[in-house]
Amino acid sequence: QERLVESGGGLVQAGGSMSLSCAASGRSFSGYTRGWFRQAPGKEREFVAAITWAGGVTSYADSVKGRFTMSSDSAKNTVYLQRNSLKSEGTAVYYCAVVIQGQWGCWGQGTQVTVSS
């Protein structure tokens, strides 16, 4: 039960928006840096964004700066990933993870986002 669960994926028309959630069960990950990754069809999994739990400081991959917004809600033990004006390239499985002793791990099961044209 101490795990990460992504939700909010689905079918979105091009030009629409997405809002994904990653909830942590229990209290084990309450103080860890949390991140989002994605894996598009036929491509390797890539880093998207990360946020520190205590300070709320975000960082983004150079390729997605200005396109994604990551946020957190400590009361709900949940982090979010949002993007407006989606393009077909946004189609991917989106995963969240935490940093434990300097390495990403404890991956969630992923949530599928499909952008239709």
C-alpha positions in Angstrom: 0.0 0.0 0.0 3.0 2.3 0.4 3.1 3.2 -3.3 2.5 5.9 -6.0 -0.7 5.9 -8.0 -1.0 8.0 -11.2 -4.4 9.1 -12.5 -6.1 11.6 -14.8 -5.0 10.2 -18.2 -7.3 9.6 -21.1 -8.2 10.8 -24.6 -7.6 14.6 -25.2 -8.1 16.4 -28.5 -5.2 18.3 -29.9 -5.2 21.8 -28.4 -6.8 20.6 -25.2 -5.3 20.3 -21.8 -4.3 17.6 -19.4 -4.0 17.4 -15.6 -2.4 14.4 -14.0 -2.2 13.4 -10.4 0.2 11.2 -8.5 -0.9 10.3 -5.0 1.3 8.6 -2.4 -0.4 6.2 0.0 0.7 6.3 3.6 3.4 8.7 4.8 6.6 7.0 3.6 7.2 9.5 0.7 6.0 12.7 2.3 9.5 14.3 2.4 10.9 13.0 -0.9 11.6 14.8 -4.1 8.9 13.7 -6.6 9.1 13.6 -10.4 7.3 13.0 -13.6 8.5 10.9 -16.6 6.9 9.9 -19.9 7.4 7.2 -22.5 6.0 7.9 -26.0 5.4 5.1 -28.5 8.6 3.7 -29.8 10.8 5.9 -27.6 12.7 5.6 -24.3 11.3 6.9 -21.0 12.4 10.5 -20.4 12.4 12.9 -17.6 9.8 15.7 -17.6 9.8 17.6 -14.3 10.6 17.3 -10.6 9.6 19.2 -7.4 11.1 19.3 -3.9 8.5 18.5 -1.2 9.5 21.0 1.5 10.4 24.0 -0.6 8.2 23.5 -3.7 11.2 24.2 -6.0 10.5 22.8 -9.5 12.9 21.8 -12.3 12.1 20.8 -15.9 13.8 19.1 -18.7 15.3 21.5 -21.2 13.1 20.1 -23.9 9.8 20.8 -22.0 10.5 24.2 -20.3 7.5 26.5 -20.8 5.2 23.6 -21.8 4.6 21.7 -18.5 3.7 22.9 -15.0 4.3 20.7 -11.9 2.8 21.4 -8.5 2.1 19.7 -5.2 -0.5 19.6 -2.4 1.1 18.5 0.8 -2.3 18.1 2.5 -3.3 15.5 0.0 0.2 14.0 -0.4 -0.2 14.5 -4.1 1.8 16.0 -7.0 0.3 17.2 -10.3 1.4 17.7 -13.9 -0.4 20.1 -16.2 -0.1 21.2 -19.8 -2.3 23.3 -22.1 -2.3 23.3 -25.9 -1.4 19.6 -26.2 0.0 18.3 -29.5 0.2 14.8 -30.8 3.7 14.5 -29.4 2.2 14.5 -25.9 0.8 11.0 -26.4 2.7 8.8 -23.9 2.4 6.9 -20.7 3.2 9.2 -17.8 4.9 7.9 -14.7 5.7 9.4 -11.3 8.6 8.5 -9.1 10.6 9.6 -6.0 14.3 10.2 -5.3 15.6 7.8 -2.7 19.3 8.1 -1.8 20.0 10.0 -5.0 18.3 7.7 -7.5 14.8 7.6 -9.0 12.7 4.7 -7.9 9.4 3.4 -6.5 7.8 4.0 -9.9 4.0 4.1 -10.2 2.1 2.0 -12.7 1.7 4.9 -15.2 -1.3 6.6 -16.8 -2.0 6.8 -20.5 -2.5 10.1 -22.3 -3.6 9.9 -25.9 -3.8 13.1 -28.0 -6.2 12.8 -30.9 -6.0 14.9 -34.1 
